[in-house]
Amino acid sequence: MEERPQQTPGIEQEMQIRPDYGLESYRGYGRLKDKAAIITGGDSGIGRAVALAFAREGADVLIAYLNEEQDAEETVKVVRDAGREGIGVPGDVGQEQHCKALVDRAMREFGHLDILVNNAAFQMSHKGIEDLPSEEWDYTFRTNIYAMYYLCRAAIPVMRQGSAIVNTASIQAYQPSPSLLAYATTKGAIVTFTKALAQDAIKKGIRVNAVAPGPVWTPLIASTMPPEHIKEFGKTSPIGRPAQPVELAPSYVFLASNESSYITGEVVGVTGGKPLD
């Protein structure tokens, strides 16, 4: 796979090999009719695929993103093209006040909040721990873990019985790569966070689950990995290739819908055959 490396956070519009997020293939069946959702990292990659799927399943969607305006505009457009309300809100989810503002905005615009997808993430590849700056360690945790805590803390009090939270974990939580030390550590924490919060939130009728992707072709890869790794990305999975974002979206739809009404505290692996162990 040949791809020109980008600067982080990466822009899907500028990728030479554009990810497939389901524009031509995903069909909805009303599984999320009249639900309202927040999706962080919703401008591109997995977040965009989930936003499109949710909208085609009948949900209104607020996407939170850092500063990728072009990508965010396209995602909002596909949500609106599906006949649903789409809103894009820029900002740093690592800041508690911004997370509170996202929940407030969703409640103001939609009148209710039924689904929270904590998907925003940061990663960077390094040769070893000595090359990992402490500032980057802190930023990775703020983006991947603190944001999840801030958003859940703000959202759960306003979510109705039957609502769902879906967190994005990773195969890295189970088979960590030393070059992704900070990222892998946060993904392990997300698994624990999901399982612990699920036991508390279910008292209010809110289910909490996670999806653990394997290698997925997104702007995060093009902007955080060296060219030699990008070229071989995903080839070691049993399927022999990276996933496309559209292949992740159905798992999020399932966990957000009533079809998974008896499932909470679980991690669904979408790894191309790599075991979660």
C-alpha positions as a printed NumPy array, in Angstrom:
array([[  0.   ,   0.   ,   0.   ],
       [  1.63 ,   3.227,  -1.164],
       [  0.483,   6.4  ,   0.558],
       [  2.058,   9.83 ,   0.97 ],
       [  2.623,  10.492,   4.685],
       [  0.727,  13.419,   6.212],
       [  1.104,  15.647,   9.218],
       [ -1.057,  14.721,  12.205],
       [ -4.052,  14.667,  12.648],
       [ -4.346,  13.689,   8.974],
       [ -6.914,  14.677,   6.372],
       [ -8.996,  12.022,   4.609],
       [ -9.606,  14.366,   1.664],
       [ -5.853,  14.45 ,   0.984],
       [ -5.261,  10.694,   1.083],
       [ -4.2  ,   9.145,  -2.211],
       [ -5.993,   5.904,  -1.333],
       [ -9.288,   7.051,   0.103],
       [-10.886,   4.843,   2.789],
       [-14.251,   3.277,   2.035],
       [-16.743,   4.59 ,   4.591],
       [-19.829,   3.086,   3.017],
       [-21.074,   5.91 ,   0.819],
       [-22.038,   3.556,  -2.   ],
       [-22.728,   0.393,  -0.037],
       [-24.23 ,   0.955,   3.415],
       [-27.99 ,   0.442,   3.618],
       [-30.001,   1.346,   6.692],
       [-33.025,  -0.485,   8.109],
       [-34.34 ,   1.936,  10.724],
       [-32.464,   0.375,  13.643],
       [-31.797,   3.811,  15.194],
       [-34.94 ,   5.632,  14.111],
       [-35.228,   9.068,  15.741],
       [-32.262,   8.48 ,  18.055],
       [-29.717,  11.251,  18.709],
       [-25.978,  10.561,  18.817],
       [-22.645,  12.198,  19.584],
       [-19.636,  10.731,  17.776],
       [-16.181,  12.016,  18.664],
       [-13.534,  11.826,  15.975],
       [-16.488,  11.814,  13.608],
       [-14.927,  13.742,  10.765],
       [-13.097,  10.825,   9.114],
       [-12.111,   7.18 ,   9.324],
       [-14.189,   4.976,  11.611],
       [-16.074,   7.991,  12.969],
       [-17.253,   9.034,   9.518],
       [-18.373,   5.5  ,   8.657],
       [-20.319,   5.292,  11.918],
       [-21.886,   8.723,  11.351],
       [-23.082,   7.692,   7.888],
       [-24.421,   4.358,   9.157],
       [-26.206,   5.948,  12.121],
       [-27.839,   8.527,   9.853],
       [-28.991,   5.903,   7.36 ],
       [-30.382,   3.926,  10.296],
       [-32.46 ,   6.971,  11.268],
       [-30.363,   8.892,  13.837],
       [-29.488,  12.575,  14.092],
       [-25.751,  12.981,  14.576],
       [-23.416,  15.508,  16.177],
       [-19.812,  14.899,  15.202],
       [-16.994,  16.275,  17.325],
       [-13.637,  16.844,  15.646],
       [-10.39 ,  18.681,  16.32 ],
       [ -9.818,  21.036,  13.373],
       [-10.257,  18.999,  10.166],
       [-12.844,  21.309,   8.607],
       [-12.899,  19.784,   5.108],
       [-13.424,  16.265,   6.372],
       [-16.032,  17.378,   8.897],
       [-18.03 ,  19.215,   6.239],
       [-18.174,  16.067,   4.092],
       [-19.337,  13.946,   7.02 ],
       [-22.048,  16.412,   7.997],
       [-23.156,  16.458,   4.362],
       [-23.585,  12.675,   4.155],
       [-25.598,  12.734,   7.387],
       [-27.889,  15.42 ,   5.986],
       [-28.103,  13.646,   2.63 ],
       [-29.548,  10.701,   4.569],
       [-32.376,  12.964,   5.682],
       [-31.145,  13.437,   9.248],
       [-29.853,  16.426,  11.182],
       [-26.074,  16.703,  11.121],
       [-23.95 ,  19.041,  13.237],
       [-20.175,  19.455,  13.324],
       [-18.449,  20.938,  16.378],
       [-14.677,  21.579,  16.415],
       [-12.534,  21.581,  19.54 ],
       [-10.271,  19.595,  21.838],
       [-12.103,  16.76 ,  23.612],
       [ -9.217,  16.596,  26.059],
       [-10.719,  19.687,  27.72 ],
       [-13.533,  19.044,  30.181],
       [-15.475,  22.215,  29.415],
       [-15.555,  21.374,  25.716],
       [-16.952,  17.918,  26.476],
       [-19.689,  19.436,  28.625],
       [-20.449,  21.876,  25.817],
       [-20.819,  19.007,  23.321],
       [-23.453,  17.326,  25.471],
       [-25.23 ,  20.64 ,  26.039],
       [-25.233,  21.329,  22.286],
       [-26.678,  17.913,  21.479],
       [-29.437,  18.355,  24.046],
       [-30.212,  21.838,  22.753],
       [-30.291,  20.775,  19.085],
       [-31.893,  17.339,  19.369],
       [-33.825,  17.567,  22.635],
       [-32.407,  14.24 ,  23.827],
       [-29.263,  12.121,  23.696],
       [-29.465,   8.369,  23.162],
       [-26.028,   7.307,  21.907],
       [-22.487,   8.38 ,  22.764],
       [-19.625,   7.031,  20.655],
       [-16.227,   7.775,  22.196],
       [-14.049,   7.323,  19.133],
       [-11.564,  10.231,  19.052],
       [ -7.979,   9.056,  19.409],
       [ -4.373,  10.123,  19.03 ],
       [ -1.386,   7.909,  18.37 ],
       [  2.227,   8.381,  17.323],
       [  4.854,   5.789,  16.52 ],
       [  8.231,   5.855,  18.308],
       [ 11.358,   3.692,  18.323],
       [ 11.324,   3.365,  22.097],
       [ 10.237,   4.909,  25.384],
       [ 13.221,   7.268,  25.38 ],
       [ 11.839,   8.863,  22.207],
       [  8.339,   9.373,  23.667],
       [  8.048,  12.915,  25.087],
       [  6.182,  13.328,  28.351],
       [  4.007,  16.029,  26.74 ],
       [  2.876,  13.533,  24.093],
       [  2.172,  10.896,  26.745],
       [ -0.09 ,  13.393,  28.513],
       [ -1.805,  14.473,  25.271],
       [ -2.487,  10.852,  24.282],
       [ -4.14 ,  10.151,  27.623],
       [ -6.142,  13.379,  27.51 ],
       [ -7.467,  12.615,  24.033],
       [ -8.054,   8.877,  24.435],
       [ -9.006,   8.478,  28.102],
       [ -9.738,  11.799,  29.789],
       [-12.166,  12.753,  27.025],
       [-14.039,   9.485,  27.496],
       [-14.399,  10.152,  31.22 ],
       [-15.438,  13.779,  30.679],
       [-18.055,  12.888,  28.063],
       [-19.546,   9.953,  29.94 ],
       [-19.722,  12.006,  33.118],
       [-21.59 ,  14.765,  31.278],
       [-23.794,  12.499,  29.156],
       [-25.036,   9.817,  31.545],
       [-27.169,  12.177,  33.685],
       [-29.15 ,  13.29 ,  30.603],
       [-29.338,   9.969,  28.738],
       [-32.598,   8.058,  28.885],
       [-33.161,   4.446,  29.872],
       [-32.294,   2.279,  26.871],
       [-29.449,   4.538,  25.766],
       [-26.034,   3.206,  24.785],
       [-22.391,   4.189,  25.015],
       [-19.926,   2.626,  22.566],
       [-16.191,   3.126,  23.104],
       [-13.452,   2.477,  20.566],
       [-10.781,   0.203,  22.034],
       [ -8.213,  -1.632,  19.866],
       [ -6.385,  -4.893,  19.28 ],
       [ -3.521,  -2.902,  20.822],
       [ -5.161,  -3.383,  24.225],
       [ -4.46 ,  -7.119,  23.901],
       [ -1.465,  -7.339,  21.563],
       [  0.406,  -4.056,  22.176],
       [  3.145,  -2.833,  19.876],
       [  6.128,  -1.261,  21.677],
       [  6.259,   1.479,  19.027],
       [  2.728,   2.534,  20.094],
       [  3.365,   2.456,  23.845],
       [  1.182,   5.419,  24.839],
       [ -1.668,   4.552,  22.467],
       [ -1.703,   0.863,  23.431],
       [ -1.714,   1.758,  27.123],
       [ -4.74 ,   4.019,  26.705],
       [ -6.57 ,   1.329,  24.749],
       [ -6.008,  -1.133,  27.577],
       [ -7.434,   1.462,  29.942],
       [-10.485,   1.876,  27.684],
       [-11.285,  -1.827,  28.017],
       [-11.149,  -1.591,  31.805],
       [-13.1  ,   1.69 ,  31.812],
       [-15.814,   0.12 ,  29.65 ],
       [-16.235,  -2.953,  31.832],
       [-16.3  ,  -0.944,  35.078],
       [-18.621,   1.805,  33.852],
       [-21.028,  -0.764,  32.377],
       [-21.763,  -2.11 ,  35.852],
       [-22.619,   1.362,  37.128],
       [-24.489,   2.754,  34.113],
       [-26.78 ,  -0.261,  33.756],
       [-28.439,   0.802,  37.022],
       [-29.858,   3.679,  34.967],
       [-30.672,   1.435,  32.026],
       [-27.669,   2.594,  29.964],
       [-25.506,  -0.03 ,  28.293],
       [-21.736,   0.466,  27.808],
       [-19.728,  -1.614,  25.343],
       [-16.653,  -1.289,  23.179],
       [-15.439,  -2.192,  19.713],
       [-11.816,  -3.307,  19.372],
       [-10.663,  -2.812,  15.78 ],
       [ -7.609,  -4.39 ,  14.279],
       [ -5.756,  -2.523,  11.518],
       [ -8.093,  -0.038,   9.807],
       [ -7.188,   2.219,   6.902],
       [ -7.75 ,   5.793,   8.168],
       [ -5.997,   9.197,   8.151],
       [ -4.58 ,   8.308,  11.581],
       [ -2.364,   5.72 ,   9.886],
       [ -1.189,   8.02 ,   7.095],
       [ -0.303,  10.767,   9.589],
       [  1.378,   8.816,  12.408],
       [  3.28 ,   5.908,  10.886],
       [  6.546,   5.847,   8.926],
       [  6.264,   5.111,   5.173],
       [  7.725,   1.607,   5.484],
       [  5.029,   0.672,   8.023],
       [  2.259,   2.194,   5.933],
       [  3.321,   0.074,   2.958],
       [  2.934,  -3.143,   4.971],
       [ -0.011,  -2.005,   7.088],
       [ -2.524,  -4.742,   7.843],
       [ -0.746,  -7.506,   5.939],
       [ -0.018,  -9.529,   9.083],
       [ -3.711,  -9.994,   9.931],
       [ -5.082, -13.439,   9.037],
       [ -7.302, -11.809,   6.407],
       [ -4.149, -10.279,   4.941],
       [ -5.244,  -6.665,   4.617],
       [ -6.445,  -3.735,   6.724],
       [-10.156,  -3.192,   7.269],
       [-12.04 ,  -0.381,   5.605],
       [-14.027,   1.874,   7.973],
       [-17.323,   0.642,   6.491],
       [-16.485,  -2.83 ,   7.831],
       [-16.445,  -1.463,  11.399],
       [-19.694,   0.504,  11.261],
       [-22.147,  -2.435,  11.64 ],
       [-20.663,  -3.34 ,  15.028],
       [-21.316,   0.174,  16.321],
       [-24.856,   0.093,  14.945],
       [-25.481,  -3.258,  16.648],
       [-24.179,  -2.093,  20.034],
       [-26.14 ,   1.172,  19.801],
       [-29.407,  -0.498,  18.827],
       [-32.008,  -2.523,  20.714],
       [-30.72 ,  -5.64 ,  18.96 ],
       [-28.005,  -5.754,  21.648],
       [-30.342,  -4.997,  24.555],
       [-28.905,  -7.808,  26.71 ],
       [-25.255,  -6.944,  26.072],
       [-23.232,  -4.638,  28.303],
       [-19.625,  -4.537,  29.468],
       [-18.444,  -6.418,  26.381],
       [-15.696,  -5.814,  23.827],
       [-16.472,  -6.791,  20.24 ],
       [-13.36 ,  -7.574,  18.234],
       [-13.262,  -6.576,  14.557],
       [ -9.689,  -7.608,  13.95 ],
       [ -9.437,  -9.53 ,  10.717],
       [ -8.843, -12.76 ,  12.625],
       [ -6.436, -11.634,  15.347],
       [ -7.625, -12.968,  18.732],
       [ -8.428, -10.691,  21.648],
       [ -6.348, -12.34 ,  24.365]])
